[in-house]
Amino acid sequence: MAEITGIYTASHTPVMLNFPDRIPAELRNEIFGAYEAMGRDFESGKPDALIVLSNDHLHNFFLDNFPALCIGTSESYESPIEHWLKAKRRTFQGDQAFGSYLLQAALQADFDPAFSMDMVLDHGSLTPLELAGLDPDLPIVPVLFNCVQPPMPTMRRCYNFGRFLGTAIREYEGVERVAILATGGISHDIATPRMGMVNREFDENLLQLLEAGDPDKVITYATDFVHTAGNGAEEIRMWMAAMGAAEVSGLQFERAYYKAVNDWYTGIGIGHFVGENVKAA
């Protein structure tokens, strides 16, 4: 049975890679150092596979065909799909058997995800992997959430899907050690008059509620106030899923870093669910 070696949350924004000099060097080094620290902690767990919870920015899907959830079941994933992203072109190794297992297990658990054997990964997945310095040869299973176009899966649905993931991973016999990276958010607006405005109050409240460890309060706050934090804040759905996976594994959220960075358009947050790892009997 598989052990969950760590569950991490991290913001993503292409501005980090495309315009790193838009912010002072001291702040930039501080933020990049926080991602590198996450990578070191991640590597210390020596996972055999990584589940990446992210969202699609209209590269795999468009408004005529946009699933709420999609599990990758490919042998490999090209990234980044954006030709303008200043990042090395990579082909990440997939774990087709693991992705297929999660798909079947999700259907048995009364979830109805789509699946893709031709998925590409955009900056949402690549940015934190790149900044954390994670091994591109580590097999991954991407799970993409609709955080772009209403109707979107509810915050509670994403949390419940995370609970399913936490259980399904620990019941999987194909690998021994698995990590989860949930990427997205926190507050930011894209292509609106509020672009560049970061709602620090929303971010701080969300992080404090996560630290307090009451999932119902986190879900309620996220549901009721996400609209105040910009259209990009809808990406906290992946954080809800990470919280669900952590809850069934007995892991507690710890904030690793937060800074409101207006010139990067985003509240930059990194977190780690920590505690005694739980291995299925």
N, C-alpha and C positions, 0 to 999 in steps of 0.2 A: 504494500500500500504506500502511496506517496505522502511525503512530508512537505508541508508548506514552509519554505525557508524564510520567506519575508513577503510582506505586502506593502507596496510603496505608492504614494500619490505625488504627482509632480505636474506643475503647469507646463504648457507648451505655447510657444509663439514663434513664428518664423523670423520675427525681428531680431531675436537673439543671435541667429546665425547670419542674417543678411545685413544687419546694421548694428553690430556689437558696439561700435564707437559712439553710438547716439547717447550713451550714458557715461558718466565719469569712470575712469579706469579703476578706481578703488572699488566702486560699487559693482562694476562688471566682474572684477576678480572675485569679489565676495560671493556673487551669485553663482558664477561658474564653479567656485570652490565648493559651494553647497551641493551642486549636482555631482561633482566628482566624489564628494564624501558619500553621497547616496550610492554611487557606483561601487565604492570600496566596501560599503556595508553589504550591498547586494552580492558582490563577488565572494565575500567571506562566508556566505551561506552555501556556496558551491552548488547552485541549482543545475539540474540536468535539462530543464526546459523553462521557458518564460511565457506566461500568458499576458498579452498586452491588451488592456482595455482602453480603447480610444474611440474617436469619431471620424467619420468620413466628411471631407470638405468638398463634396460634389465631384469627386474623382471616380469612385466606383459606382456611385448612384446619382440619380438626378430626380427631379420632382415627379417624373412619370413612373418611377420605380424605386421607392425609398423604404427599405425595411426598417422596422424599429430596432432590430438586432440582427447581426450577421456574424457567423462564426467562420473563420478561415479554415479550409480543409485542403490547402495546397501543399505541395512539396517545397515551395520556395516563394518568396515575396520580394518583388523589386521595389526599391525606394531610393530617393523620393520621386514621386510622379511629377512634382512641380519642376519644370525645367529651370525656373528662376531661383530655386532655393540653393543657397551657397553651402552645399554639403556634398560629400563624396557619394557617388552613385554606388549602391550596395545591392546585393542580392542576399537577403536573409534566408537562412535555412528554416524550412517549416517542419512541423511534426504532424504529418497527415493523419497518422493513426490516433494521436491525441485529440486533434481537432474533430475527427469523425466520432470518437468516443464521446466528446462533450456534446456534439450535436445530437446523437442518439439519446444520451442521458437527459438532455434538456427536453426533448420530446416526451420521454417517459415521465418527466417531472411536470408536465403540462405547460411548458413554455413552447413557443412556436418560432424559433429563430430561422432566418434564412441561412443559407450557406453559400460559400463561394470557393471555387477551385481556381479562380483567376483574379484574385484580389491583389491590388497594389497598395502600398503604404505611403501616405503623404507626411507632411511635417508634423502632424499630430502625434504620430508614432515615432518618427525618426528623431525629432529634436531632443527629447529627454534621453533616448538611447545614445545619441551622439555625444551630448554633453556629459553624460555619466560615464562614458568610455566603456560601455558594455561590449562584450565579445560578440561580433557580428555572426560568428559561427554557432552561437548558442541557439538551439532550435526554439522557435516561437510559435505560438498560436494566437493570432490576433482576433479580437472580438470587437466589432464596430457597433456603436450606438448611434441612433439618430438624435443629434443635438442641434440640427439645423432647421428643419422644416416641420412645423406643427401639422398633424398631431404627433407629439413625441411620447415615448414611454414615460410613465409617471416616475417621480423620484422613488416612490415605494416599490414600484415594479422593478426598478433597477437594483434597489437594495435586496429585494427578494431573489432576483437573479444572482446577485452576489452570494447570497446564502446558499443557493443551489451550487454555485461554482465551488465554494469552500468545501462542501460535502462531496461533490463529484470528484474533485481533485484528490481528496484523501482516500477515495475508493478506487482510484485508478492504479493498475498494476504495471503499466507500461514504462514508467520512470520512477525513480526513487525520491527526487527532490525537485520541487516546483516553486517558482517565485511568481508574484503578480505585480505588474506595474500598471497603475491607473493614471492616465495622463489627460490633462485638460484643465480649463479654467485658470485662475479663479475668476474674479470679475474683469470683464473687458467688453468693449463694443467693437464691432467690425462694420465699417461702411455705413455708419450713422453719424449724426451730428455730435454724439457723445464720445466718439472715438478719441482715445487718449485720456479719458476720464476714468479713474479707478475708484470704485466704491470700497474704500478701506474699511468702513464700518461693517459692511456686509461680510467681507472676508474675515475680519477679526471675530465677528460673532459666530460665523460658521466654524472657524478653527477652534474657538473656545468650546462650542457645543460638541465638536468631535472629541476634544480632549476630555470633556466631562463624561463621555461614554454612554449617552442615552440616545440610542438610534431613533426612537420616536420623535424626540425633540429636534434632532438634526433633520429628519425627513420633513417635519412640519415647517421648520424654518426655511429649508431649501425650497419647498413647494410654495410657500406664501410670499417669499421675498426675492426669489431669483430674478424676477422681472426688474428689480431695482438695480441690479448689478450688471446689466448689459446683455446683449444677445449671446455673447460668447460665454457668459457664465452658465448657460444651459449645459455646458460640458461637465459641470459638477455631478452629472448623472454617473460618470465613471467613478467618482469618489464615493457615491452612494453604494455602488456595486462593491467597491473595495471594502467599505464598512461592513457590508453584509457578509462577505467572505471572512473578514476578520472576526466578526461576532461569533460565528459558528466554530472558529478556531481558538477562541479565548484570547484574542490579541487586542491590545489597547492602543489607541491613537496617540502618537507623540508628534508635535510640530518640530520639524527640523529647521525650517527657514520660512520667513515671510517678509516681503517688502512690496509696497505699492510702487510700481515703476511706470510712471505715466509716459515716459518717452519710449517705453517698450509696449505701451498700451495695455498693460496687464498687471494684475496682482499676482506676483510670483510666489507660489507656495509649494513647499515640499514637506511631505509627511511620511511617517513610517508607523505601521501597526506592529507593536512589539509585545513580547511576553513569551511564555513557555510554548514552544511549538507543539502542536497536537498532531499525532500520527494515528491514523485509523487502525483499529485492532484487526 
